[in-house]
Amino acid sequence: MNMMNESFEHSKTLAGVGAILLLLGFVPYAGWVLAMVGVVLLVIGMKELSKYYQDQNVYQNTLTGVKFYVVAVVAAAAAIVAVMIGVASATDFTFKNFVPTVGFGVGVAALLAGLVVAFVFYILAASHLKRALDSLAQKSGESSFATAGTLLWIGSILTIVLVGLVLIFVAWIFATLGFFSMKSRQYQQFTQQQTGYANTLASPSQPPV
């Protein structure tokens, strides 16, 4: 029993620290490194929590969401590289005296296609993470996870405007609070028993017939 509780505490701490590092991903320059470490810790923590709650959906949706995020990042990076090559082609690789070329047109088309692919996979990633957080909210009883999932989903759709990034930032704050507020199943059962006992004492006794 103690080993299970220790494993639970370790798992939720890993996931919580991962969520904090994802928040620090907004920090300039070093943020992307912190975010990468945060993703790894989050996935490991969610995997252990899925074992604890015996619900593989928590881990599988998290892992799928992260994979889709990677695809989105790669697509966005490829789009940026493509348009840079197009601009270089239009300036004869001097980045001066711009003259539209076929290469530039191809670069712009690749940019638009890449951004569309990135956006689609970004939404798919947020959708899977929302499912993982919703499952965790149901298993743990922490409503913060459900709130985080909803904000993450809405924020991903609104990433084209500033408010989307704000919602995503707030979503990870709620997720962090959820991880560090989680209670073990033994604690939840004890609390429920105590609540039931208190309700029994508080209920009026039936008069004798």
Stockholm file with secondary structure:
# STOCKHOLM 1.0

chainA/1-209         MNMMNESFEHSKTLAGVGAILLLLGFVPYAGWVLAMVGVVLLVIGMKELSKYYQDQNVYQNTLTGVKFYVVAVVAAAAAIVAVMIGVASATDFTFKNFVPTVGFGVGVAALLAGLVVAFVFYILAASHLKRALDSLAQKSGESSFATAGTLLWIGSILTIVLVGLVLIFVAWIFATLGFFSMKSRQYQQFTQQQTGYANTLASPSQPPV
#=GR chainA/1-209 SS CHHHHHHHHHHHHHHHHHHHHHHGGGSTTTHHHHHHHHHHHHHHHHHHHHHHTTCHHHHHHHHHHHHHHHHHHHHHHHHHHHHHHHHHHHTTTTTCSCCCCHHHHHHHHHHHHHHHHHHHHHHHHHHHHHHHHHHHHHHHCCHHHHHHHHHHHHHHHTTTSHHHHHHHHHHHHHHHHHHHHCCCHHHHHHHHHHHHHHHHHHSCCCCCC
#=GC SS_cons         CHHHHHHHHHHHHHHHHHHHHHHGGGSTTTHHHHHHHHHHHHHHHHHHHHHHTTCHHHHHHHHHHHHHHHHHHHHHHHHHHHHHHHHHHHTTTTTCSCCCCHHHHHHHHHHHHHHHHHHHHHHHHHHHHHHHHHHHHHHHCCHHHHHHHHHHHHHHHTTTSHHHHHHHHHHHHHHHHHHHHCCCHHHHHHHHHHHHHHHHHHSCCCCCC
//
